[in-house]
Amino acid sequence: MERSDQSVETSDQPIKPENSTSEDLEDDDSCITEALKVLGSICGVWILPVEPLNPMFLCMASMIHILLDPLFLYVPLINEDIKCVTVDNRLKIAALVLRSVSDLRYLLGIIVRIKDGERDLQSLKKIAKSTAVDTVSLLPIPQVVVLSFLPNMRGFSSLKIMKFLNSLIVLQYLARAYPLYRMYKDGNGERKNQKRLRYRRLMILLNLLAFLLASHVLGAFWYLFSIQREIDCWGYAGRSDNRSEFSTSCDESGLKNVTLLHNLCPINPPDATKFDFGIFLYALQSGMQGSTNFPQKLFQCFSWGLRNLSSFASNLNGSTYGWENFFVVFISLSGLVLFMYLLGTVQTYMQGTDISDSIREKTDTIKLILREYALPEEMESKVKQVVKARLENDEDLVVESMFSILSSDYSEVATDIKSSLFMDKLKKVDGLQDKGDEVYRCICEYLEPMFYEKGRYIIREGEPLDMMFFVTQGTVLTFSSNNGGSNGSSGTVQCEKEKDDLYGKELITWAKGPSSELSNLPISAITVKCYKKVEVFALHATDLKFIVSKFPSQFNMDRTLITIAVDNGTVN
């Protein structure tokens, strides 16, 4: 089998589609693609440890191991005619081959860790822990119990040994399922933001598969324990007859009192006063312990496991046998925990979907704004990438405008956008013509986006003019009063001023002058009022003064006057 060269991202990173674009915050088909990647990669991982420490690989490999390991539990059969234990030879060979192949991966994983692992104290502890888990997973416990011990039990003391070996089988299954636990722990601890949605879909699938695998494993143990429960009954019957030897071997059937075993271990019909088989009675009555029809046994046991796991074992009426009641409690707790994991992952995914809808709505708002600004395609693509990054890191980000999401980390992008919007307009403004591009870019850097609600005044006639501004969105009304009017109410109104218009041009002359006092600001000759909600880009007087002082030669100014203005402290 060829190893897959395709890498799978760990739980520390989200799974992302290869061809995602800045416009597509989420590709609905990518989950299927990523799942196929993972499932395709594990074909090589099952045999060879491509990335032994990768939680995703360990998780998927463990799923395959847990799916195939219970085959051993179906190998033992009961011959009801002579009351002995035998094995299904065809299933035994298949189970041995598959188990040997899966064990090879654990062995190679141990070798790779020891050979290539780091040598610091913390790494050695991790290596020791992983090696211990893999060593327990590698031990041939089910081979010994099922193939060697059960068919050859002899003497009443072997019943106690059988119970001890059962605990070892359970311990090994927990060790082989440990990578699954790591995967679910890391996956369910991931942040609930939009870029994790595809990963959450995969986690839902894995949680569902874990629920089905647990049903499969519990059904297999139910089959094995039903055989052992009948063996317990044979031991109970043997103690009541001192002349009978206890043995499960079919070669020693002559030493058994088969009639006594039939009388004291009744199954069809059962008699709880003689021996109570509890939850294993249905398995024994079905006769599947004597059948070599593996598919029939597999689906019957899986069905039993799924029904009782999903109902938290509420329908199981056990006997007074302690290990049987422990098995029922284990099924109940396992069903509860797995259901909580599955329900929690689905709930988290639904919350993430709501967040995704919110992000999509905010993204659509940004797209509308970009359409209004008519930016070049290259600049628009850069803005979309920034928007995507900000919203993925903070889904609660308030999107009032495009610049509200361009934080200080993206100041260069914000300046590029403002340069694209206003540089050509600034070159046409009286007093700003024939300046260097560095001057225009500096002015664009200090342009501040501001919003005014309907009915608000931006500037008023007769008041100091402390900024000049472009109107980029919305409608404004401009008017000036007649000096001869008695109440100043007459005047001219102009609606929907052109976006190229720059209000407050008088500040340019003021900024070139020697005065640095804000008290000497020019007086506005007009009033500008918002007819609807308006967006403006404003350059404050102090910022304009600073720009002029920064480029005195561009404005034909004496640097001495600029130095005086700066020393007076009014220029930032």
C-alpha positions in Angstrom: 0.0 0.0 0.0 1.4 3.4 -0.9 1.8 6.1 1.6 -0.2 9.2 1.0 1.9 12.3 0.6 -1.0 14.6 1.4 -0.7 16.2 4.8 -3.5 16.6 7.2 -3.7 19.6 9.5 -3.6 19.0 13.2 -6.3 20.0 15.7 -4.2 23.1 16.4 -5.0 24.5 13.0 -8.2 24.7 11.1 -8.8 22.7 8.0 -8.9 25.1 5.1 -9.8 24.6 1.5 -7.0 24.9 -1.0 -8.7 27.2 -3.4 -10.4 29.6 -1.1 -10.6 33.2 -2.2 -10.9 36.4 -0.3 -14.5 36.7 -1.3 -15.5 33.3 0.0 -15.4 33.3 3.7 -16.8 29.7 3.7 -17.0 27.1 1.0 -19.9 24.8 1.7 -18.4 21.9 -0.3 -15.0 22.1 1.4 -16.0 20.0 4.3 -16.5 17.0 2.0 -13.2 17.7 0.3 -11.3 17.9 3.6 -13.0 14.8 4.9 -11.9 12.9 1.8 -8.4 14.1 2.3 -8.3 12.8 5.8 -9.9 9.5 5.0 -7.6 9.1 1.9 -4.5 9.8 4.0 -5.2 7.2 6.7 -4.9 4.4 4.2 -1.1 4.8 4.4 -1.2 5.7 8.1 -2.9 2.5 9.2 0.2 0.5 8.3 3.1 3.1 8.5 3.3 6.0 11.0 3.6 8.8 8.5 3.3 11.4 11.3 3.2 9.4 14.5 2.7 12.4 16.8 -0.1 14.0 14.6 -3.3 13.8 16.6 -5.5 13.6 13.4 -3.5 10.6 12.1 -3.6 8.9 15.5 -7.3 9.5 15.8 -8.2 8.0 12.4 -5.8 5.1 12.8 -7.3 4.4 16.2 -10.8 4.4 14.7 -9.7 1.7 12.3 -8.1 -0.3 15.1 -11.2 -0.1 17.3 -13.4 -1.1 14.4 -11.3 -4.3 13.7 -10.1 -5.2 17.2 -13.5 -6.6 18.4 -13.3 -9.3 15.8 -11.4 -11.3 18.4 -14.3 -11.1 20.8 -16.5 -12.9 18.2 -14.0 -15.8 17.7 -15.2 -18.1 20.7 -18.2 -20.3 20.1 -20.2 -22.6 22.5 -21.1 -26.1 21.6 -24.3 -26.5 23.6 -24.5 -30.2 23.0 -21.4 -31.0 25.0 -21.1 -27.7 26.9 -17.7 -26.6 25.7 -15.9 -23.6 24.1 -14.5 -23.8 20.7 -13.4 -21.2 18.1 -14.4 -20.0 14.6 -11.2 -20.8 12.7 -11.9 -18.6 9.7 -12.6 -15.6 11.9 -9.6 -16.4 14.0 -7.2 -16.2 11.0 -8.8 -12.9 9.8 -8.6 -11.4 13.3 -5.0 -12.4 13.8 -3.8 -11.0 10.4 -5.7 -7.7 10.9 -4.5 -7.3 14.5 -0.9 -8.0 13.5 -1.0 -5.3 10.8 -2.5 -2.7 13.2 0.1 -3.7 15.9 2.8 -2.9 13.4 1.9 0.7 13.5 2.2 0.9 17.3 5.6 -0.8 17.2 6.9 1.5 14.5 5.5 4.5 16.4 7.4 3.5 19.6 10.6 3.1 17.5 10.2 6.5 15.8 9.6 8.3 19.1 12.6 6.8 20.8 14.9 7.4 17.8 13.8 10.9 16.7 12.3 12.4 19.9 13.9 15.4 21.6 16.0 14.8 24.7 14.9 17.5 27.1 13.0 16.6 30.3 9.6 17.6 29.2 9.9 15.8 25.8 11.2 12.7 27.6 8.1 12.7 29.8 5.8 12.9 26.8 7.7 10.2 25.0 7.5 8.0 28.1 3.7 8.6 28.4 3.1 7.9 24.7 5.4 4.8 24.7 3.6 3.4 27.8 0.2 3.8 26.1 1.4 2.2 22.9 3.0 -0.6 24.8 -0.3 -1.5 26.5 -2.0 -1.2 23.2 0.5 -3.6 21.6 0.3 -6.4 24.2 -1.4 -9.6 22.8 -4.1 -9.7 25.5 -7.1 -10.6 23.4 -5.1 -13.3 21.5 -4.2 -14.9 24.8 -7.6 -14.7 26.4 -9.8 -15.7 23.5 -7.6 -18.1 21.6 -5.7 -19.8 24.4 -7.4 -19.3 27.7 -11.1 -19.6 27.2 -11.2 -22.8 25.2 -8.8 -24.5 27.7 -10.1 -23.4 31.1 -9.8 -26.1 33.7 -10.5 -25.9 37.4 -12.7 -23.5 39.4 -9.7 -21.1 40.0 -9.7 -20.3 36.3 -13.0 -18.5 36.7 -11.2 -15.8 38.8 -8.4 -15.6 36.3 -11.0 -15.1 33.5 -12.4 -12.0 35.4 -8.9 -10.6 35.8 -8.1 -11.0 32.1 -11.4 -9.3 31.2 -10.1 -6.2 33.1 -6.9 -6.3 31.0 -8.9 -6.4 27.7 -10.9 -3.4 28.8 -7.7 -1.6 29.8 -6.1 -2.2 26.4 -9.2 -0.9 24.6 -9.0 2.3 26.7 -5.3 2.7 25.7 -6.1 2.2 22.0 -8.9 4.7 22.2 -6.7 7.3 23.9 -5.8 9.1 20.6 -9.6 9.6 20.1 -9.9 11.2 23.4 -7.0 13.6 22.6 -8.6 14.5 19.3 -12.0 15.2 20.8 -10.4 17.2 23.7 -8.4 19.4 21.3 -11.2 19.7 18.8 -13.9 20.6 21.2 -11.6 23.2 22.8 -11.2 25.1 19.5 -12.4 28.7 19.3 -15.9 29.1 17.9 -15.1 31.5 15.1 -16.0 31.4 11.4 -12.8 29.8 10.1 -13.4 26.7 12.3 -16.8 25.9 10.8 -15.4 23.3 8.4 -13.4 21.8 11.2 -16.6 21.7 13.3 -18.4 19.7 10.6 -15.6 17.2 10.7 -15.8 17.1 14.5 -19.5 16.3 14.3 -18.8 13.5 11.9 -16.0 12.1 14.2 -18.3 12.3 17.3 -21.0 10.4 15.4 -18.5 7.8 14.3 -17.3 7.5 17.9 -20.9 6.9 19.0 -21.2 4.1 16.4 -17.8 2.6 17.2 -18.7 2.5 20.9 -21.9 0.7 20.0 -19.9 -1.8 18.0 -17.4 -2.4 20.8 -20.0 -2.7 23.5 -22.0 -5.2 21.4 -18.8 -7.3 20.9 -18.2 -7.3 24.7 -21.8 -8.2 25.3 -21.2 -11.3 23.1 -18.0 -12.3 24.9 -19.5 -11.7 28.3 -22.5 -13.8 27.5 -20.3 -16.7 26.7 -18.4 -16.1 30.0 -21.6 -15.8 31.9 -22.6 -19.3 30.7 -19.1 -20.5 31.7 -19.8 -19.1 35.2 -23.0 -21.1 35.3 -21.0 -24.3 34.4 -18.7 -23.5 37.3 -21.7 -23.0 39.6 -23.2 -26.3 38.4 -19.8 -28.1 38.9 -19.5 -27.0 42.5 -22.9 -28.6 43.2 -21.7 -31.9 41.9 -18.4 -33.0 43.5 -18.0 -35.8 41.0 -17.9 -33.4 38.0 -14.7 -31.6 36.8 -15.0 -28.1 35.5 -13.5 -27.6 32.0 -14.3 -25.7 28.9 -12.3 -27.9 26.6 -14.2 -29.9 24.1 -11.6 -32.7 24.3 -12.6 -33.4 27.9 -16.4 -33.6 27.4 -16.4 -37.1 28.9 -15.5 -35.7 32.3 -18.6 -33.4 32.4 -22.1 -34.1 33.6 -23.8 -32.5 30.6 -27.3 -33.4 31.9 -26.6 -31.6 35.1 -25.4 -28.5 33.2 -28.5 -28.5 31.2 -30.7 -28.7 34.3 -28.9 -26.1 36.4 -28.2 -23.6 33.5 -31.6 -23.5 31.7 -31.8 -21.0 28.8 -34.9 -22.0 26.8 -36.9 -21.6 28.9 -34.9 -19.7 31.6 -35.3 -20.2 35.3 -33.9 -17.3 37.4 -34.3 -19.3 40.6 -31.6 -21.7 39.3 -29.3 -19.2 37.6 -30.1 -15.6 36.5 -28.3 -14.8 33.2 -29.5 -11.1 33.4 -28.8 -9.0 30.4 -27.0 -11.9 28.6 -30.1 -14.1 28.4 -31.2 -12.7 25.1 -27.8 -13.3 23.6 -27.8 -16.9 24.8 -31.4 -17.6 23.7 -30.6 -16.3 20.2 -28.2 -19.2 19.7 -25.6 -16.9 18.0 -22.8 -18.2 20.3 -23.0 -21.5 18.4 -23.2 -19.9 14.9 -20.4 -19.2 12.5 -22.5 -16.6 10.6 -20.3 -13.7 11.5 -22.3 -10.9 9.7 -25.5 -11.9 11.4 -23.8 -11.9 14.8 -22.0 -8.6 14.1 -25.2 -6.7 13.2 -27.2 -8.3 16.0 -24.6 -7.2 18.6 -24.2 -3.8 17.0 -27.9 -3.3 17.1 -28.0 -4.2 20.8 -25.1 -1.9 21.6 -26.6 1.1 19.7 -30.0 0.7 21.2 -28.7 0.5 24.8 -26.0 3.1 24.4 -28.5 5.7 23.0 -31.0 4.9 25.8 -28.2 5.1 28.4 -28.9 1.4 29.3 -32.3 2.4 30.8 -33.9 -0.8 29.3 -31.4 -3.2 30.8 -32.6 -5.3 33.7 -29.5 -6.9 35.2 -29.2 -9.7 37.7 -27.4 -9.4 41.1 -24.1 -10.3 39.5 -21.6 -7.5 40.3 -19.6 -7.5 37.0 -22.8 -7.4 35.0 -24.1 -4.4 36.9 -20.8 -2.7 36.4 -21.1 -3.3 32.7 -24.6 -1.8 32.7 -23.3 1.3 34.5 -20.4 1.6 32.1 -22.8 1.5 29.1 -25.0 4.2 30.7 -22.1 6.5 31.5 -20.5 6.0 28.1 -23.8 6.8 26.3 -24.3 9.9 28.4 -20.7 11.2 27.8 -20.7 10.5 24.1 -24.2 12.1 23.7 -23.0 15.2 25.5 -20.0 15.5 23.3 -22.1 15.0 20.2 -24.7 17.5 21.3 -22.1 20.0 22.4 -20.3 19.9 19.1 -23.6 20.3 17.2 -24.6 23.2 19.4 -21.2 24.8 18.9 -21.5 24.4 15.2 -24.9 26.0 15.1 -23.6 28.9 17.1 -20.7 29.2 14.7 -23.2 29.2 11.8 -25.0 32.1 13.4 -21.6 33.9 13.7 -20.9 33.0 10.1 -24.2 34.6 9.0 -23.3 37.7 11.0 -19.8 37.8 9.3 -21.4 37.3 5.9 -23.8 40.2 6.6 -20.9 42.5 7.6 -18.9 41.4 4.6 -21.8 42.3 2.3 -21.9 45.7 4.0 -18.2 46.2 3.1 -18.8 45.1 -0.5 -21.5 47.8 -0.8 -19.1 50.4 0.6 -16.4 49.3 -1.8 -18.8 49.6 -4.7 -19.6 53.2 -3.6 -15.9 54.0 -3.4 -15.1 52.4 -6.8 -11.6 51.4 -5.8 -9.2 49.8 -8.2 -9.4 46.0 -8.4 -6.0 45.4 -6.8 -6.9 47.7 -3.9 -10.3 46.2 -3.5 -8.8 42.7 -3.2 -6.4 43.9 -0.5 -9.2 45.4 1.5 -11.2 42.2 1.3 -8.3 40.2 2.6 -8.0 42.6 5.6 -11.7 42.4 6.2 -11.6 38.7 6.2 -8.7 38.5 8.6 -10.2 41.0 11.1 -13.6 39.3 11.1 -12.2 35.9 11.6 -10.2 37.1 14.6 -13.1 39.1 16.1 -16.6 38.1 14.9 -18.1 40.8 17.1 -16.3 43.6 15.3 -18.5 46.6 14.7 -18.5 47.5 11.0 -19.6 51.1 10.8 -17.5 51.8 7.7 -14.6 50.3 5.8 -12.1 52.3 7.9 -13.7 51.2 11.2 -12.1 47.8 10.8 -8.7 49.1 9.6 -6.9 49.3 12.9 -3.4 50.7 13.5 -2.0 47.4 12.3 -3.4 48.2 8.8 -2.6 51.9 8.7 -0.7 51.6 5.5 -3.7 49.9 3.8 -5.9 52.7 5.1 -3.6 55.3 3.7 -3.4 53.5 0.3 -7.2 53.5 0.2 -7.5 57.2 1.0 -4.8 58.0 -1.5 -6.7 56.1 -4.2 -9.8 58.0 -3.3 -8.5 61.6 -2.8 -5.1 62.1 -4.4 -6.4 63.0 -7.8 -9.0 65.4 -6.2 -6.4 67.1 -4.0 -4.3 67.8 -7.1 -7.2 70.0 -8.5 -7.6 72.0 -5.3 -6.4 75.6 -5.4 -3.4 76.0 -3.2 -2.6 72.3 -3.4 -1.7 72.1 -7.0 1.7 71.1 -8.3 2.8 69.5 -5.0 4.8 66.3 -4.7 3.1 62.9 -4.2 4.6 62.7 -0.7 2.5 65.8 0.2 -0.7 64.4 -1.1 0.0 61.0 0.6 0.7 62.8 3.9 -2.6 64.7 3.6 -4.4 61.4 2.8 -2.8 59.8 5.9 -4.3 62.5 8.1 -7.8 62.5 6.5 -10.2 61.2 9.2 -13.5 59.5 8.3 -16.4 61.0 10.3 -20.1 60.4 10.4 -22.9 62.8 10.9 -26.6 61.8 11.5 -29.5 63.4 9.6 -30.1 67.0 10.7 -26.7 67.6 12.2 -24.6 70.6 11.2 -21.0 69.9 10.0 -20.0 73.6 9.8 -22.0 76.8 10.5 -21.8 80.2 8.8 -20.1 82.7 11.0 -18.2 80.1 13.2 -14.5 79.3 13.1 -13.5 76.9 10.3 -11.5 74.2 12.1 -11.4 71.6 9.3 -11.7 71.0 5.6 -13.5 67.9 4.3 -14.7 65.8 1.4 -18.3 64.4 1.4 -18.1 60.8 0.3 -21.5 59.4 1.2 -24.9 60.9 1.9 -26.5 64.3 1.0 -25.8 67.7 2.5 -27.6 71.0 2.3 -25.4 74.2 2.0 -26.7 77.7 2.4 -25.6 81.2 3.4 -27.7 84.0 4.8 -28.2 87.4 3.2 -26.5 90.0 5.3 -29.4 92.4 4.8 -32.0 89.9 5.9 -33.9 90.8 9.1 -33.8 87.3 10.5 -31.2 85.6 8.4 -33.5 82.9 7.2 -33.3 83.7 3.5 -30.6 82.1 1.4 -29.8 79.6 -1.2 -29.9 75.8 -0.7 -28.0 73.3 -2.8 -28.7 69.6 -2.5 -26.5 66.6 -3.2 -23.2 68.4 -3.6 -20.7 66.7 -5.9 -18.2 64.4 -4.1 -15.2 66.2 -5.7 -16.1 69.3 -3.7 -13.8 70.2 -0.9 -15.3 72.3 1.9 -13.2 74.6 4.0 -10.5 75.5 1.4 -9.9 78.7 3.3 -7.8 76.8 5.8 -5.1 76.3 3.2 -4.3 80.0 3.2 -4.4 80.1 7.0 -2.0 77.1 7.2 0.5 78.9 5.0 0.5 82.0 7.2 2.8 82.7 10.1 0.1 82.6 12.7 -0.3 79.5 14.7 -3.2 80.6 17.0 -6.5 78.7 16.6 -8.1 82.0 17.5 -7.1 83.3 14.0 -8.9 80.6 12.2 -10.9 81.8 9.2 -14.7 82.2 9.6 -17.0 80.0 7.6 -19.0 81.8 4.9 -21.6 78.9 4.5 -23.5 76.4 6.6 -23.4 72.7 5.7 -26.2 70.6 7.1 -26.8 66.8 6.7 -29.9 66.0 4.8 -29.3 62.3 5.4 -26.6 60.4 7.2 -23.3 61.6 5.8 -19.8 60.3 5.7 -17.0 62.9 5.4 -13.2 62.7 5.3 -11.9 65.6 7.3 -8.5 67.2 7.7 -8.3 69.2 10.9 -6.6 72.6 11.0 -3.8 71.6 13.3 -3.0 68.5 11.1 -3.0 70.7 8.0 -0.6 73.1 9.8 1.7 70.3 10.6 1.7 69.0 7.0 2.6 72.5 5.8 5.4 72.7 8.4 6.7 69.3 7.3 7.0 70.3 3.6 7.8 74.1 3.7 9.5 74.1 0.3 6.4 72.6 -1.3 4.3 75.6 0.0 7.0 78.3 -0.6 7.2 79.1 3.1 10.0 80.4 5.2 11.2 77.6 7.6 11.8 80.2 10.3 8.1 81.1 10.4 7.2 77.4 10.6 9.7 76.9 13.5 8.0 79.7 15.4 4.6 78.1 14.8 5.7 74.7 16.0 7.4 76.2 19.1 4.1 77.8 20.1 2.7 74.3 20.6 -0.4 74.5 18.5 0.8 72.1 15.8 0.9 68.4 16.6 
